[in-house]
Amino acid sequence: DHMKSTTSEATIAALRKLFATHGLPDTLVSDNGPQFVSRTFELFLAELGIRHALLAPAHPATNGQAEIMVKLTKGILKKLEPEGWQEKIDKILFTQHVTPNTTTHRCPAELLMGRKLRTVLDRVHPSYSSE
């Protein structure tokens, strides 16, 4: 699902859906966008007991991993035709979720869900299975 609006209300609705699937985080890290610094958003997080960590203004590099992914995704999207972007974005995200991090040597999906996701490689070459 993609967001058609980035208001505080739309952001809260998207987060409620995410939290329903994955549970509540201890901390939510965001930039200083108006939807994240609004009273409505702060009350939403406070009601759920979620700590809000704001990145330093004008210093997006403080969120290094996310910025690396944004840069990578933008580079890939620039090379693609505009048709079918959602499917392409889904493929990019899946690849990112199953690719081990160079520091942790674990995939983001494994860190989040406690298990590796099954990939096409697992089906083609079971000896390389993620599980």
C-alpha positions in Angstrom: 0.0 0.0 0.0 1.2 3.5 -0.8 0.2 6.7 0.9 -1.7 9.2 -1.2 -1.2 11.9 1.5 1.5 12.6 4.0 -0.6 14.5 6.6 -0.3 13.6 10.2 -3.7 11.8 10.0 -2.6 9.8 6.9 0.7 8.9 8.6 -1.1 7.8 11.7 -3.5 5.6 9.7 -0.5 3.9 7.9 1.3 3.4 11.2 -1.8 1.8 12.8 -1.9 -0.7 10.0 1.8 -1.4 10.3 1.5 -1.8 14.1 -1.5 -4.1 13.8 0.8 -6.5 11.8 4.2 -6.0 13.6 3.3 -4.7 17.0 4.4 -1.5 18.7 8.0 -0.3 18.5 9.8 1.1 21.6 11.1 4.0 19.5 10.0 5.6 16.2 12.8 7.6 14.4 11.7 10.3 12.0 12.8 13.4 10.3 11.3 16.8 11.3 8.6 16.7 8.6 5.4 18.6 9.6 3.4 15.3 9.9 5.9 14.1 12.5 6.2 17.2 14.7 2.5 17.9 14.9 0.6 17.8 18.2 -1.7 15.1 16.8 1.3 12.8 15.9 3.0 13.4 19.3 -0.2 12.5 21.1 -0.7 9.4 19.0 2.8 8.2 20.0 2.4 9.2 23.6 -0.9 7.3 23.9 0.9 4.1 22.7 4.0 4.7 24.8 6.3 5.0 21.8 9.4 7.2 22.3 9.9 9.6 19.3 13.4 10.3 18.2 13.8 13.2 15.8 16.8 13.4 13.5 18.9 16.5 13.6 17.4 19.1 11.3 19.3 19.5 8.0 21.3 16.4 8.8 19.6 13.4 7.2 22.9 11.5 7.3 22.3 10.9 11.0 19.9 8.2 9.8 22.6 6.5 7.8 21.1 3.1 7.0 17.8 4.7 5.8 19.6 7.3 3.8 21.7 4.7 2.1 18.5 2.8 1.1 16.8 6.0 -0.1 19.8 6.8 -2.3 20.0 3.3 -3.7 16.2 3.2 -4.4 16.2 6.6 -6.1 19.1 5.5 -8.3 17.3 2.4 -9.3 14.0 4.2 -9.9 15.7 6.8 -12.2 16.7 3.9 -14.5 13.2 2.4 -14.7 10.2 3.3 -16.8 7.4 4.9 -14.8 4.9 2.2 -15.6 4.7 -0.7 -13.1 6.6 1.1 -10.3 4.7 -0.5 -7.5 5.8 -4.0 -8.6 9.3 -2.9 -9.1 9.4 -1.2 -5.7 8.1 -4.4 -4.1 11.0 -6.4 -5.8 13.5 -3.8 -4.6 12.2 -4.0 -1.0 12.1 -7.8 -1.0 15.8 -7.8 -2.2 16.7 -5.4 0.6 14.8 -7.4 3.2 16.6 -10.7 2.3 20.1 -9.2 1.8 22.4 -9.6 4.9 23.8 -6.5 6.4 27.5 -6.1 6.3 27.7 -5.3 10.0 25.2 -7.7 11.5 25.6 -10.4 8.9 21.8 -10.9 9.2 19.0 -9.9 6.9 16.6 -7.1 8.0 13.7 -9.5 7.7 15.5 -11.9 10.0 16.2 -9.2 12.6 12.5 -8.1 12.5 10.8 -11.4 12.4 13.3 -13.8 13.8 13.5 -15.9 10.7 14.8 -15.6 7.1 12.4 -15.2 4.3 12.2 -18.0 1.6 13.5 -16.8 -1.7 13.5 -18.1 -5.3 17.1 -19.3 -4.7 15.8 -21.6 -1.9 13.4 -23.2 -4.3 15.9 -23.6 -7.2 18.8 -24.7 -5.0 17.5 -26.2 -1.8 21.0 -26.8 -0.5 21.3 -22.9 -0.3 18.1 -22.7 1.8 17.7 -19.7 4.0 16.3 -21.8 6.8 
